[in-house]
């Protein structure tokens, strides 16, 4: 009997594996909500956050006229340098590859002068990692505030670090004071992206015997409205999102949820009335606060039996992996556009690779020609063929060929460096190297994917295998992973 065809999905909808993960051995799957189970329209969401934070600063006397949210100015994975007032993109080793002061990109000399002897180290308070889509409005507003500070336009003095803290508090206030979520809950169709396949993926997992957990920092009223809007219409008739989950935990206070002991409160009605939890967590229960260790105890599941899926590099993936050894999946929504851009660029990339091979060969010939000329002038080494004039002419000719080749390579390489974003390029790359974000993903995310519904195509029984890691000394053409 022929093997049936697998469901078709675009390359950007794949699940990409850093460490081998057998879903059959996973007994429970926990999910974050915002930008994970519930996907938002990023431009609309972040523009609203920006507008509310801008109004708050304008009320303090800041000259905010003419400023607006620019979704292309900042990307996830950038790092704010609060000492110099810059946003930077670093590679996996912490070397800065691109930098922006205020809203102006630094040229090569400026960037070299600022960071030639400086590595980005996220353990230092100087650096702030923009590791979630919620960071885009914050990064944009800070860059514009640096411009205002440099012009002397702010009503009171700041240093770049204190300026960042003030902007951050203004943005955080929009998430904490309720105005933002109230507006979203009032018109969810403006902000929420419907994904019918996500509901089916969760149904498959539940029917396969996985315990499903929802663990979110959002409060109960917002969680209930968002999940109802995103899931109920896509479930079997008479079923609601509540029936998908064995345990729902709201206001979880991640990342503290993973590292601290905290009490659980039971949500006893739709209004959010609370009472202290007495005894263990119950199947189908809705809870507030608490801690991950109690979840493990009460469910009888711990460590690598539990997979946690979230979009926040630190608050969801890093801490749960490092502290509890949970298996982890990062939702990187931008991945689909990135993979599509790479596919579109592939013919150009192949041409660029051929030109680079040609350049390497010319550089090798030039090195040998320069060495031969050096030996002729110094009078040592094996007897050379020809005289110094002939050797100089060969060096000159090879340099000319390299200049012509560089003129052809330059535009192709520039196009590759501007894929998906003209300022910052690809999320996962910093020049030819992996980006700092990619290094974090490799280190803490067992798998990563663009959306929860991609698990539908993988099935609850999938075995994800990481590719063989490549090394610089691997033979050319061997089957090694990236």
C-alpha positions as CSV (number, residue, x, y, z in Angstrom):
1,X,0.0,0.0,0.0
2,X,1.5,3.4,-0.9
3,X,2.3,5.8,1.9
4,X,-0.4,8.6,2.0
5,X,0.8,12.1,1.2
6,X,1.6,14.4,4.1
7,X,-0.4,17.6,4.7
8,X,1.0,20.4,2.6
9,X,2.4,23.4,4.4
10,X,4.8,26.2,3.5
11,X,8.4,26.0,4.6
12,X,7.9,28.9,7.0
13,X,5.2,26.9,8.8
14,X,7.7,24.2,9.9
15,X,8.8,23.3,13.4
16,X,12.6,23.7,13.6
17,X,14.6,21.7,16.1
18,X,17.7,22.6,18.1
19,X,17.5,19.6,20.5
20,X,15.8,16.3,19.7
21,X,12.2,16.3,21.0
22,X,9.9,13.3,21.0
23,X,6.4,14.5,21.5
24,X,5.3,11.0,22.4
25,X,7.2,11.3,25.6
26,X,5.7,14.6,26.5
27,X,2.8,14.2,28.9
28,X,1.7,17.9,29.3
29,X,1.9,20.9,27.1
30,X,1.7,24.4,28.6
31,X,0.9,27.5,26.6
32,X,1.3,31.2,27.0
33,X,-1.6,33.3,25.6
34,X,-0.6,36.7,24.2
35,X,1.2,36.3,20.9
36,X,1.2,32.6,21.4
37,X,-2.3,31.0,21.6
38,X,-3.8,34.4,20.7
39,X,-2.0,36.1,17.8
40,X,-2.3,39.9,17.4
41,X,-2.0,42.2,14.5
42,X,1.4,43.6,15.5
43,X,1.1,46.9,13.7
44,X,-2.3,47.7,15.2
45,X,-1.4,46.5,18.7
46,X,1.9,48.2,19.0
47,X,0.6,51.4,17.5
48,X,-2.0,51.6,20.1
49,X,0.5,51.0,22.9
50,X,2.8,53.6,21.4
51,X,-0.1,56.2,21.1
52,X,-1.1,55.8,24.7
53,X,2.5,56.0,26.0
54,X,3.1,59.1,23.8
55,X,0.0,60.8,25.2
56,X,1.3,60.1,28.7
57,X,4.7,61.7,27.9
58,X,3.0,64.7,26.2
59,X,1.0,65.3,29.3
60,X,4.3,65.7,31.1
61,X,5.3,68.5,28.7
62,X,7.3,66.5,26.2
63,X,7.2,67.9,22.6
64,X,5.6,64.8,21.0
65,X,4.0,66.6,18.0
66,X,4.8,64.9,14.7
67,X,6.1,61.7,16.2
68,X,4.4,58.4,15.2
69,X,5.0,54.7,15.5
70,X,7.3,53.3,12.8
71,X,7.0,49.5,12.7
72,X,10.1,49.2,10.6
73,X,12.4,51.1,12.9
74,X,12.8,48.4,15.5
75,X,12.7,44.6,15.4
76,X,12.7,41.9,18.0
77,X,16.2,40.8,18.9
78,X,17.7,44.2,19.0
79,X,19.5,45.4,22.2
80,X,19.2,48.9,23.7
81,X,22.5,50.4,24.9
82,X,21.3,52.6,27.7
83,X,24.7,54.0,28.2
84,X,25.1,55.6,24.7
85,X,21.4,55.9,23.7
86,X,21.8,53.4,20.9
87,X,19.9,50.4,19.5
88,X,22.3,47.7,18.3
89,X,22.2,44.4,16.5
90,X,24.8,41.9,17.8
91,X,26.0,38.6,16.5
92,X,26.1,35.4,18.6
93,X,29.5,36.5,20.1
94,X,28.2,39.9,21.2
95,X,30.0,41.9,18.5
96,X,27.9,44.8,17.3
97,X,27.2,44.5,13.6
98,X,24.7,47.5,13.2
99,X,23.9,50.4,15.4
100,X,21.4,53.3,15.5
101,X,21.7,56.4,17.7
102,X,18.3,57.8,18.2
103,X,16.7,57.2,14.8
104,X,19.9,57.6,12.8
105,X,21.9,54.6,11.7
106,X,25.6,54.9,12.6
107,X,28.1,54.7,9.7
108,X,31.0,52.3,9.9
109,X,33.5,54.6,11.6
110,X,31.0,55.8,14.2
111,X,30.0,52.2,15.0
112,X,33.6,51.1,15.2
113,X,34.6,53.9,17.5
114,X,31.7,53.2,19.8
115,X,32.0,49.4,20.0
116,X,35.4,48.2,18.8
117,X,36.3,47.2,22.3
118,X,32.8,46.5,23.6
119,X,30.8,43.2,23.6
120,X,27.1,43.0,24.3
121,X,26.6,41.0,27.5
122,X,23.0,40.7,28.6
123,X,24.0,40.0,32.2
124,X,25.1,43.7,32.4
125,X,22.5,46.3,33.3
126,X,23.7,48.5,30.4
127,X,22.0,46.3,27.9
128,X,18.2,45.7,27.4
129,X,17.2,42.9,25.1
130,X,14.1,43.4,23.0
131,X,13.0,39.8,23.1
132,X,9.3,40.0,22.3
133,X,6.9,41.7,19.9
134,X,5.6,43.7,22.9
135,X,9.0,45.5,22.8
136,X,8.6,47.2,19.4
137,X,6.6,50.3,20.7
138,X,9.1,50.7,23.5
139,X,12.1,50.6,21.2
140,X,10.6,53.0,18.7
141,X,9.6,55.5,21.4
142,X,13.0,55.3,23.1
143,X,14.8,56.0,19.8
144,X,12.7,59.1,19.2
145,X,13.2,60.2,22.8
146,X,17.0,60.1,22.3
147,X,16.6,62.5,19.4
148,X,14.6,64.9,21.6
149,X,17.2,64.6,24.4
150,X,20.0,65.3,22.0
151,X,18.2,68.4,20.7
152,X,17.7,69.7,24.3
153,X,13.9,69.6,23.8
154,X,12.9,67.7,26.9
155,X,11.5,69.6,29.9
156,X,14.0,68.2,32.4
157,X,17.5,66.7,32.1
158,X,18.1,63.0,31.5
159,X,20.9,60.6,31.0
160,X,20.3,58.0,28.3
161,X,19.8,55.4,31.0
162,X,17.3,57.4,33.0
163,X,15.6,58.4,29.8
164,X,15.1,54.7,29.0
165,X,13.7,54.0,32.5
166,X,11.2,56.8,32.0
167,X,10.1,55.7,28.6
168,X,9.8,52.1,29.8
169,X,7.7,53.1,32.7
170,X,5.4,55.0,30.4
171,X,5.0,51.9,28.1
172,X,4.6,49.5,31.1
173,X,1.9,51.7,32.5
174,X,-0.3,51.0,29.4
175,X,-0.1,47.2,30.1
176,X,-0.7,47.6,33.9
177,X,-3.4,50.2,34.1
178,X,-6.0,48.4,32.0
179,X,-6.7,51.0,29.3
180,X,-4.8,48.9,26.7
181,X,-6.5,45.6,27.3
182,X,-9.9,47.3,27.8
183,X,-9.7,48.7,24.3
184,X,-8.6,45.4,22.8
185,X,-11.4,43.5,24.6
186,X,-13.9,46.0,23.4
187,X,-13.0,45.5,19.7
188,X,-11.0,42.2,19.5
189,X,-11.7,41.8,15.8
190,X,-9.4,44.8,15.2
191,X,-6.5,43.2,16.9
192,X,-6.8,39.4,17.0
193,X,-5.7,37.2,14.0
194,X,-8.0,34.2,13.6
195,X,-6.3,30.9,13.1
196,X,-8.8,28.0,12.9
197,X,-6.0,25.4,12.7
198,X,-4.8,26.3,16.2
199,X,-8.0,24.9,17.8
200,X,-7.7,21.7,15.8
201,X,-4.0,21.3,16.9
202,X,-5.0,21.6,20.5
203,X,-7.9,19.1,20.1
204,X,-5.4,16.6,18.6
205,X,-3.1,17.0,21.5
206,X,-5.8,16.6,24.1
207,X,-7.3,13.6,22.3
208,X,-3.8,12.1,22.2
209,X,-3.7,12.1,26.0
210,X,-1.7,15.3,26.6
211,X,-2.6,17.4,29.6
212,X,-3.0,21.0,28.3
213,X,-2.2,24.0,30.5
214,X,-2.7,27.7,29.9
215,X,-0.3,29.8,31.9
216,X,-0.5,33.5,31.2
217,X,0.3,36.8,32.8
218,X,-3.0,38.3,31.7
219,X,-5.8,38.6,34.2
220,X,-8.9,36.4,34.1
221,X,-11.4,38.8,32.4
222,X,-9.0,39.6,29.5
223,X,-8.0,35.9,29.1
224,X,-11.6,34.8,29.0
225,X,-12.6,37.3,26.3
226,X,-9.5,36.8,24.1
227,X,-9.7,33.0,24.3
228,X,-13.4,33.0,23.6
229,X,-12.9,35.3,20.6
230,X,-10.0,33.3,19.2
231,X,-11.1,29.7,19.8
232,X,-14.8,29.1,20.5
233,X,-16.0,29.6,16.9
234,X,-13.5,27.0,15.7
235,X,-14.4,24.2,18.2
236,X,-17.0,21.5,17.9
237,X,-20.6,22.8,18.5
238,X,-21.3,23.1,22.2
239,X,-17.6,23.2,23.2
240,X,-15.7,26.2,24.5
241,X,-12.0,26.9,25.0
242,X,-12.3,26.1,28.7
243,X,-12.8,22.4,27.8
244,X,-9.5,22.3,26.0
245,X,-7.4,22.9,29.1
246,X,-6.9,20.7,32.2
247,X,-5.6,23.7,34.1
248,X,-5.8,27.5,33.4
249,X,-3.5,29.8,35.3
250,X,-3.9,33.6,35.0
251,X,-1.9,36.5,36.4
252,X,1.0,34.0,36.7
253,X,3.7,36.7,37.2
254,X,6.1,35.0,34.8
255,X,9.1,34.7,35.0
256,X,8.7,34.7,38.9
257,X,6.1,31.9,38.4
258,X,9.0,29.5,37.4
259,X,11.5,30.4,40.1
260,X,9.5,31.5,43.2
261,X,6.9,29.9,45.5
262,X,3.6,31.7,45.4
263,X,0.1,30.9,46.6
264,X,-2.6,29.8,44.2
265,X,-6.1,31.4,44.3
266,X,-9.1,29.7,42.7
267,X,-11.2,31.8,40.3
268,X,-14.7,30.7,41.3
269,X,-16.9,32.6,38.9
270,X,-16.9,34.5,35.6
271,X,-16.6,37.8,37.5
272,X,-13.2,36.7,38.7
273,X,-14.1,36.2,42.4
274,X,-11.2,34.6,44.2
275,X,-10.7,32.2,47.1
276,X,-7.5,30.7,48.4
277,X,-6.8,27.3,47.0
278,X,-7.1,24.5,49.6
279,X,-5.4,21.3,48.5
280,X,-4.1,20.4,45.0
281,X,-5.0,21.8,41.6
282,X,-8.2,20.2,40.2
283,X,-8.8,19.2,36.6
284,X,-10.7,21.9,34.7
285,X,-9.9,24.5,37.4
286,X,-9.0,28.1,36.8
287,X,-6.4,29.7,39.1
288,X,-4.5,32.9,39.7
289,X,-0.9,33.2,40.7
290,X,0.9,30.2,42.1
291,X,4.1,28.5,41.0
292,X,5.4,26.0,38.5
293,X,6.8,23.6,41.2
294,X,3.3,23.1,42.6
295,X,2.0,22.5,39.1
296,X,4.5,19.7,38.8
297,X,3.7,18.2,42.1
298,X,-0.1,18.3,41.7
299,X,0.0,16.9,38.1
300,X,2.7,14.4,38.9
301,X,4.6,15.6,35.9
302,X,8.1,17.2,35.9
303,X,11.1,18.2,33.9
304,X,11.3,16.9,30.3
305,X,7.8,15.4,30.5
306,X,6.4,18.9,30.2
307,X,6.7,21.2,27.1
308,X,6.1,24.9,27.5
309,X,5.3,27.0,24.4
310,X,5.6,30.8,24.5
311,X,6.8,33.9,22.6
312,X,8.9,35.6,25.2
313,X,12.5,34.6,24.9
314,X,13.3,35.2,28.6
315,X,10.0,35.0,30.5
316,X,8.7,31.9,28.8
317,X,11.6,29.9,27.3
318,X,14.8,30.9,29.1
319,X,13.6,30.6,32.7
320,X,11.5,27.5,32.3
321,X,14.4,25.7,30.6
322,X,17.1,26.8,33.0
323,X,15.2,26.5,36.2
324,X,12.9,23.5,35.7
325,X,14.5,21.7,32.7
326,X,11.1,21.8,30.9
327,X,11.1,21.2,27.2
328,X,10.6,24.5,25.4
329,X,9.1,25.8,22.2
330,X,9.5,29.5,21.1
331,X,6.8,31.1,18.9
332,X,8.6,33.4,16.5
333,X,5.9,34.9,14.4
334,X,8.3,36.7,12.1
335,X,9.7,33.4,10.9
336,X,7.3,32.9,8.0
337,X,8.2,36.2,6.4
338,X,11.9,35.5,7.0
339,X,11.8,32.0,5.4
340,X,9.8,33.4,2.4
341,X,12.4,36.2,1.9
342,X,15.2,33.7,2.0
343,X,13.5,31.5,-0.6
344,X,12.9,34.5,-2.8
345,X,16.6,35.5,-2.4
346,X,17.9,32.0,-3.2
347,X,18.8,32.6,-6.9
348,X,20.7,35.7,-5.9
349,X,22.3,33.9,-3.1
350,X,23.5,31.1,-5.4
351,X,25.0,33.7,-7.7
352,X,26.6,35.5,-4.8
353,X,28.1,32.2,-3.5
354,X,29.6,31.5,-7.0
355,X,31.1,35.0,-7.1
356,X,32.5,34.5,-3.5
357,X,34.2,31.3,-4.6
358,X,35.7,33.1,-7.5
359,X,36.9,35.9,-5.2
360,X,38.5,33.4,-2.8
361,X,40.4,31.9,-5.6
362,X,41.6,35.3,-6.9
363,X,42.6,36.3,-3.3
364,X,44.7,33.1,-3.1
365,X,46.4,33.9,-6.4
366,X,47.0,37.5,-5.3
367,X,48.5,36.3,-2.0
368,X,50.9,34.0,-3.8
369,X,51.8,36.8,-6.3
370,X,52.5,39.2,-3.5
371,X,54.7,36.7,-1.7
372,X,56.7,36.0,-4.9
373,X,57.2,39.7,-5.4
374,X,58.3,40.1,-1.7
375,X,60.9,37.3,-2.2
376,X,62.2,38.9,-5.4
377,X,62.7,42.2,-3.7
378,X,64.3,40.7,-0.6
379,X,66.4,38.2,-2.5
380,X,65.4,35.0,-0.7
381,X,63.5,31.8,-1.3
382,X,63.2,29.6,-4.4
383,X,64.2,31.0,-7.7
384,X,61.3,33.0,-9.1
385,X,60.1,32.8,-12.7
386,X,60.3,36.2,-14.4
387,X,61.5,39.6,-13.1
388,X,60.1,42.0,-10.6
389,X,58.2,44.0,-13.3
390,X,56.4,40.9,-14.4
391,X,55.5,40.1,-10.8
392,X,54.3,43.6,-10.1
393,X,52.1,43.5,-13.2
394,X,50.6,40.3,-12.1
395,X,49.8,41.7,-8.6
396,X,48.3,44.8,-10.3
397,X,46.2,42.7,-12.6
398,X,44.8,40.5,-9.9
399,X,43.9,43.6,-7.8
400,X,42.0,45.0,-10.7
401,X,40.0,41.7,-11.1
402,X,39.1,41.8,-7.5
403,X,37.9,45.3,-7.6
404,X,35.7,44.5,-10.6
405,X,34.4,41.4,-8.7
406,X,33.7,43.4,-5.6
407,X,31.6,45.9,-7.6
408,X,29.4,42.9,-8.7
409,X,29.3,41.3,-5.3
410,X,28.4,44.5,-3.4
411,X,24.8,45.1,-4.5
412,X,24.0,41.3,-4.1
413,X,25.3,41.2,-0.6
414,X,23.6,44.5,0.3
415,X,20.3,43.0,-0.9
416,X,20.8,40.0,1.3
417,X,21.6,42.3,4.3
418,X,18.3,44.1,3.8
419,X,15.9,41.2,3.6
420,X,12.7,41.7,5.7
421,X,14.0,45.0,7.1
422,X,16.2,47.7,5.3
423,X,17.8,48.8,8.6
424,X,18.4,45.6,10.4
425,X,18.0,42.7,8.0
426,X,17.0,39.2,9.0
427,X,16.1,38.5,12.6
428,X,18.2,35.4,12.7
429,X,21.3,36.8,11.0
430,X,23.8,39.5,11.8
431,X,25.9,39.8,8.6
432,X,27.1,36.3,7.7
433,X,26.9,35.2,11.3
434,X,24.0,34.1,13.6
435,X,22.3,37.0,15.5
436,X,22.4,37.3,19.2
437,X,18.7,36.4,19.2
438,X,19.5,33.2,17.3
439,X,22.1,32.3,19.9
440,X,19.5,32.7,22.6
441,X,17.1,30.5,20.6
442,X,19.7,27.8,20.1
443,X,20.6,27.8,23.8
444,X,17.1,27.7,25.4
445,X,14.5,26.7,22.8
446,X,14.3,23.0,22.0
447,X,12.2,23.8,19.0
448,X,10.9,27.0,17.4
449,X,8.1,27.8,15.0
450,X,6.0,30.6,13.7
451,X,2.7,29.8,15.3
452,X,0.9,27.2,17.5
453,X,-1.1,25.8,14.6
454,X,2.1,24.4,13.0
455,X,1.8,21.6,15.6
456,X,-1.2,20.5,13.6
457,X,0.9,19.4,10.7
458,X,3.5,17.8,13.0
459,X,0.9,15.8,14.9
460,X,1.1,14.9,18.7
461,X,3.3,11.9,17.8
462,X,6.1,13.7,16.0
463,X,9.8,13.0,16.7
464,X,11.8,16.2,16.0
465,X,15.5,15.5,15.4
466,X,18.1,18.2,15.4
467,X,20.4,18.5,12.4
468,X,24.0,17.6,12.7
469,X,25.8,20.8,13.7
470,X,28.2,22.1,11.0
471,X,31.9,23.0,11.8
472,X,34.3,25.1,9.7
473,X,36.5,22.1,9.0
474,X,33.7,19.9,7.7
475,X,34.3,18.7,4.2
476,X,32.5,20.8,1.6
477,X,29.2,19.2,0.5
478,X,28.7,17.0,3.5
479,X,25.2,16.7,4.9
480,X,25.6,19.0,7.9
481,X,22.9,21.2,9.5
482,X,23.1,24.9,9.9
